[in-house]
Amino acid sequence: MHVHSRYSDGSDCAEAVIKQARDNGVTQLSFVDHDTVEGLVELNMLGEKYGIELVPGIEISAYDFKRDRKVHLLGYNFHSNAVHMKSICEPLLKRRQEHSLWQIEKIQAAGYELDLEAIIEHAKPSKTIYKQHIMKSLTEAAYTSPDYKRLYNSLFKGDGVASGDIRYIDAFDAVWAIKADGGVAVVAHPGQLDSYDIIPELVEVGLSGIERNHMDHTVEDHHRVEAFAEKYNLVMTGGSDYHGSFGAAVKVGDIVSPSNLRKVVNNVKSL
């Protein structure tokens, strides 16, 4: 219920991800590419081709402005036109693209060789450049390697020449848009981003679920998620947060077993 493809910041095309899911015994899958539903038509066709049930999904890059921290919202099983989510996500994607172009200029000015056209071509079918695409043009080091982390931090963090971030979507607006499009709103990996405090407030505007199983969650996170789910009657979801070579070394299906996924999908689709 949480995989990414080249429609945003995943390294693999959607078909490769679906093939891996099938080979690993997964029969239900949701692509939650960041701030876009661009691939829904292709995904549905591929799902039929490979016998995988595709649940429409998205991961919205949102923000808790009260507490000054990021919070990601997953949306599932929404209307195919997704007009409300598109209306708030398209300006964000434009801001991200402009920021990425600025980052490329700054990195070039610092003496690194970057071919903008090559980066744009490599990012396709995503129409937006992400930091992962820039890093791919700078190094062949693995995402999890010390060399990759050292270069990434030197460029994009702290006093790095390409540091800084864009303005994200208000978390309440994200939940509203998902619900307005007939979808189910779920807080993504609250343990990773420390998103717990905002959950009761999001429940009041229609939050329906919380992600329990995630590679960055500890046993303590599992207990906290379970407590929130019980208190606020939230469905619990989980997934690999698969980004291919652009993320941690994890396989599709590693985080939620196929035997449990059917129950999760049915719970989401019943809301």
Secondary structure, DSSP 8 states (H G I E B T S, - for coil): --B--TTTT-SS-HHHHHHHHHHTT--EE-B--BT--TTHHHHHHHHHHHT-EE--EEEEEEEETTTTEEEEEEEES--TT-HHHHHHHHHHHHHHHHHHHHHHHHHHHTT----HHHHHHHHTT-SS--HHHHHHHH--S-TTSHHHHHHHHHHHSTT-TT------EEHHHHHHHHHHTT-EEEE--HHHHT-GGGHHHHHTTT--EEEEE-TT--HHHHHHHHHHHHHHT-EEEE---B-GGGS-S--TTSSS-HHHHHHHHHHHHH-
